[in-house]
Amino acid sequence: MSTSHRVRIWATRTNISAKTKKKSYTVRWIVDGNEQSRNFAGSALADNFRTNLKKAVAAGEAFDITTGLPESLQPKASGETWFEFVQRYIAMKWPDAAGNSRSGMLESLVTVTIALVKHDVGRPDEATLRPALYAFLTPTVQDSKTPEAGDALRWVKDASLPVKALADAENVRVALTAIGLKLDGTPAAPATRRRKRAIFYNALEYAIELGHLDSNPIDRLRVKSKRKRVVEAIDRRVVANPHQVRALLIAVAHVGDRIKDRGLRLVAFFGCMYFAGMRPGEVAGLREQDCQFPQTGWGLLTLEVNRTEVGKKWTDTGQRHETRGLKHRADKETRVVPIPPELIQLLRWHIATFGVAPDGRLFCSQTGGVIGSTTTTRVWAKARQLALSPAQCLSVLARRPYDLRHAALSLWLNAGVPATYVAQRAGQSVEVLLKIYAKCLDGDDGIMNGRIDAALE
């Protein structure tokens, strides 16, 4: 193998297909005068591959003149197994992934790893195999293997298919079938299948980057399985009107459940979700310095932090909540949300009654911690029983706290606020906004019905 240290890496080139208008990305570099290139469907994969090349140059690695790859990126001659590959893939994705993304990634890849095996001889039972894989593949979990877990991992290591076997469409279909089922063998929800399929697809893209595969085998499947339509639009029956929301907020204040002020602490919390259209994580991260309360008129909230509840084992800090930037925005990028006087009064009352946490957070538990979803869900369920009729309680009306945000955005759209402005306040794209809330818009049904009546007459 001829190698060289004469390497020059060029900037990534963006390509746009004249036929499909889709973008692709090409990483180009030169090794001892020989030009090399790799094409990628996504910019993240291209950037990651280019970064790996630059790291190899900085480390002084020799590059193969024929393949153009440094030693660290050369595929194993014996053929890496899927089990080994998954460990590399998770280690690559983990540092920059959000907590919920880490959880979803593990859930999907554990299922695929269990499916992509050569045989079932000596296969451990599911109750041992799945937890053992979860623990082993999670970088933040300390090694605490039981003898049974160790046996399960050794079985997976020996039985795992080579990554190159994924070039066979039959093996790909085995994996796709597995991620389309729940643990009890029944079909998973369409949205769940789509999410897991996307994770599997991205892992295969990384296999291409490492030289295990020439192309993504999912793209070569000619006979497509029938997919159920994923309903993205909000059911308009969950949307509460302003009178119902105010009744619910009053009911929240009367929820005690042995802790006197549990409900009172959440009145303004839920108020932010409705009057400002905020996500729960954005409300949890709201600080006193983010608020502007004028004496009269509307105020402003400058949102910067999103405290998402993901679970201790998915965060780098070991805390249940993860502090990140706003959704769909760069780190430290803010979003300004005007708030009506009614919410200003609620927030002033909340600060005067409960104060703020040492770090300035408006909403915290009695011990100063972040309010968890279990607490908000329980309080909301009791408030529905107090504020709604028995028939409404059995319905989907404002079934979850998040439905307050749905009610807010639906109200704004129906009030005639332009979709572009609503999307800016809510922190999402206009396309997604209209797709989700299309059925919640009260159109000109009365006018149209009148025209039809006139035609019938």
N, C-alpha and C positions, 0 to 999 in steps of 0.2 A: 504494500500500500504506500503510494507516494503522498507525502504530506508537505505542507508549507505553512509558514507563519505570515506570508504576504497576503493579507486579507483586507479588503475594503468593502464596507457595507453602505449601500445607498439608502435613500429615503424610500418609504413605502409608496407604491404607485396605486392610485385608485382607478379602476376600470369601470366603465358603464356599458352594458350590453345594448347595442343598437336595436336589438329585437325585443328583449324583455324589459329593458331599462333597469335591470338589477345591477347592483354594485358588486364588484369583487376587488380583492386587494392582492398586490404582488410585491413580495419581498425580494429584492435583488442584491447580489453581492458578488465579489470577484475573489477567487482564490488562485494566486499565482498566474494571473492573466486570464483565467477561464471564468467566464460569466456563468453564474448560477441564479436560479429563481425558483420561488415557490408561490403558488396561488392559494388564496384563502377566501372563503365565502364571507367571513366576518372580519371587521377591522381589529377586534380584540385579539383574535387568534393570530392575525398577522403581526400585531404589535408585540405579542408575547414571544412569537418565534424570533422576531428581529432582536428583541431584548436578550433572548438566550444566546444568539450569535454574538452580540456585543459583550456579554458576560464571558463567553469563551475566549474572545480576543483579549479581554482585560486580564483573564487568568493565565494567558500565555499558552493556551492549548493549540496544538497543531491541527490544521484542517486537511481533510482528505481532498486531494486535487480532483478526483473523479466524482465523488458524491457532493463535494463542497461542504460537508458537515464536519464539525469538530468531534472529538472522541466522545464527549458527553452526550451528543445527540445521535450517535450511531445506533441503529437498531441492534438488538442482541442477535447474535448469530443463531442461537438455539431457539429463538422465538419466544418473546415475552408472553406469559399467560395473561388472561383477562384479570385474574386476581391480582397479579403483580402490577399490571397497568393501572387498575383502579386506584391503587395506593399512590401511584405517581400523579395521577390526574387530580385526586382530592388534595394532595399536598400542594399542587400548583394552584388550585382554585381557592383553597381555604383562606389564606391571609386577607384577600380583598373581598371575600364574600360576606354578605350580611348574614345575621343569625338565621333568619327564616330561609335564606337560600342554602345555607349549610345543612339545615334540617331536611329540606326537600331533596338536596343532592344525595345525602346519605340514604334517605328512604328509597329513592329510585335505583341507585347503584347497588344497594344491597340486594334488592329484588332481582336485578339483572345478573348479578354475580352468582346468585343461587341457581338461576336458570341456565347459565352458560357453563355446563359441566359435561364431561365425557360420558359419565355413567352415574347410576344411583347405588352402586354396590357399596355397602357400609355407610350409606348416607345417614347422618345424625337426624334426630327428630327436629321439627321446625322450632319448637320451643327452646332448643339449645343452639341451633345453627344461626338463627337470625340475630338474637342478642349478642352472640359471640362476634359476628361480623360487624354489627353496629359499634361495639366497643373497640374492636381492633382497628377499624377504619376511621374512627374519630380521633383526630390528632390531639385534642385536649383531654381525652380520657386517660387516666393513669393505668398502667398495666396491672390488672388485677384478675388475671385469667384463672378460672377454675380448671381442674383436670378435664372436665367434660368440654369446656370451651376450647381448651388447647387441642383436644382430639378433633373437634369440629373444624377448627382452622386448618389443621393438618390435612383433613379430608378435602376441604375446599382447595387448598394449595395443590394437592396431587391431582384432583379431578378437573380443575379449571381448564377450559379450552384455551388454545393460543389465540392471541388477538387476531392473527392472520386468518383464523377460521371464520371471522366475521365477514370475510369476502363472500362466503357462502350464504345465499339468500335464506336458506332454510334456518340457519342459526340465528339470523337477524329476526326472522319471524317468531322464533321461540322466545326471544327477549321481548319483542313487542307484545306478544300474547301475555307474557308474565306481568308486564307493567300495566296491562289493561284490566287486571283482576285485583280484587281486594283479597285480604288474607283468608276470607272464608270461601273464596272461589267464585264469588258473584262479580258481575261487571262493575268496574269502578266508574265514577261519574265522568262524563265527557271532559270536563275541565281538568280533572285530575290526570286522565290519560294524556291529554294534550301537554300538560306541564311535564310529566315524566318522560314523554317522548322527546320533548325539547332538550331535556337534560341528557338523555341517551344520545341524541343526535350530536350534541356539543362534545360529548366524550369521544365519539367516533371521529369528529373533526380533529381532536387532539391526537388521536391515533394516526391520522394522516400526517399531521405535523411531525410526528416522531418517525415516520417512514414505515409504519406497520401496514398501512393500507394505501392504495393508490387513489381511491375516491370513497366518498361516503356511501356505504352499501344501501342505506335507506333510500337514497335518491334513485337507485337502480331497480327498486321494486316496481314491477309493472302492474301487478294485480293489487289494487288498493283495497284494504278492508273498509267496510261500510262504517262511517263514523256518524254517531248521533250528533245532531246539531247542538252546539253549545249556546245556551240562552244567556246573553250578556246584559240584556235590557232589564232594568229594575221593574219588578211587579208593582204597578201603581197602587195596589191595595195596601202595601206596607207604608205608604206615605201618609203621615198624619197632617191634619190642617193646623193652623196656628192656635186655635182654641184647644184642640186636643193636646198639643205640645205643652201649652201653659198649664193645663190640668195635670199633665204628667210631671212637670217640674215641681208643682205644688205637692204632689203625692210623694215625690222623691224626698222632700224635706221632712216628711212624716215617717220615713222608714227608719226604724231604730235597730231592731234585731239585736237587743242586749247591749249594743254599743251606741250610746245616746246620740252622737253626732255623725254616725256613719252616713246617713242620707244627706244631712245638712252639708257635709263636706263635698257632696257631689252635685248639688244644685247648679252652681256656676260651671262646673265641669261639663255637665250635659248642656248647659246654656251655650257654652262656646261651640259645641258641636252643631247646635241648631242655628243660633244667631250669626255665627261666623263661618259655618260650614267646614269646621276643622276636623281632621282625623283624630282619633283617640291619642295616638302617639304624639301628635303636635300639641294637643291640650296638655298632656303629661309633661311636655318639655317647656311649656309657657312660663316665662319669668317676669318678675315685676318690671324689670328694665325694658321689657319688650312692649310695654303698654303705654299708650298715650291717651289720657282721659281729660278732655277739655271740660270746661264748666257747662257748656251747652253744645248741643249738636252731636255729630258722630265722632267717634274716636278711631284710633288705629292700633292694630297689633302687628308687630314686625316679627314674623316667624322665622326661626333659624334652626331649631333643634327638633328632632323627632325621636322620642323615647319609645322604642318598640319592644314589646314583651315577646321574648323568643325562647326562654328557658336557659338555665345556668350552663348546661354543657355545650351550648352553641355560641357562647360569647367568650371573648378573650379575657374578660375580667372575672368570670365566674358569677356574675350578677344575672338576675332574671331578665333585666331590661338592658337594651343596647342603645347607646346614644349615637345617632348618626345624623347626617344632613337631611334636608327635606327630600321627600320622594320626587324623583324625576328632576332633581337639581344637583348642581355641583356642590362640593363641600363649602360651607360658609356662605353659600348663596341664600339670600333671604326672600321672603314673600310678604308683601304688605297687604293686610286685610282690613278694610274699614268695618267698624262695628257700630250698631245702633245704640242709642241712649239706654235702651232697656238692658242690654248686656253690660254697658258701663256701670249701671247701678248694681247689677248682680256681682260684678267683679269687685267693685268698691266694698260692697257688703261682705264679700268673702274675705278680702284682705283684712278688713277691720275686725272680723270675727275670729279668723283662724291664723292671721299673720302669714308669713312666707317661710319657706325652708331656708337653711343657712346659705344655700347656693342661689337663692332668689326664686325658686320654683313656687308658683302659686298653689299647686295642688299636690298634697302629700298626705300620707297616712298619719295617724296619731303619733307614730314613732319617727316620722320624718322621711319614711321610705316612699318609693313610687307606688301609686295606687295601681293595683293589679286588675286584670280583666275579670278575675273571679269575683272580686268585690263589686265592680260596676255591673256585671251581669246579674248578680243576685239582687242588688238594690233595684235595678231596673225591672226585674221580674215582679218584685213586690209592689213597685209603684204602678205597674200596669193593672194589678189586681185592685188597687185602691182607686185608680182614676178611670178605668174603662168599665163598660158593662160586661156581664158574663159572656155575651155573644162576641163582643170585641176582643175579650181576652183569649177566646178560642180561635180568633182569626189571626192573620199575619200582620195586622195593623201595628206598626212600631214595635215589631217583635224583638228587635235587637237594638242596643244603644246606637249602633252605626246607622240605623235607619233615620236618626236625627239628621245626619249629614245628607242623606238622600232627600229628606223632607225640605231641607234648606235649599239645596240646589234646584229641586223641582219648583219651589216657591219663586226663586229668583227668575228662572226661565219663564214661568207662567206670568210673572209680573211684567214681562216685556224687556228684561235686561238682556242685552245682546250676548249671544253664546260666547263670543270671544272674551267679553268682560267676566262672565261667570267662570269660564275656564281659568282665567288669570287669577281670580280670587280663590278658586278651589284647588289650584295647583295641579291641573291636568290638561291634556290637549283638547282642543275643540272636537276633534274626531271622536275621541273616546267619550267625551261628555255627551254628545248627541246620540251616540250608539247606546249608552247606558240609560239615558233619561228620555229616549224618544217616546216611550209609552206613557210617560208621566206628564206630557205636555197637553194641556187643554187647548185644543185647536178651535177652529171656527165651525164646530159641529152644528151649532144653532143656525148659523148663516147658511151652511150647506143644506141642512134639513129644510130650511125655508125655501131654498131654490128648488129642491126636489118636490116639495109640496106644490109650489107654483106650477111646475111642469106637469104634475099629476092632475092638477085642476084644469 
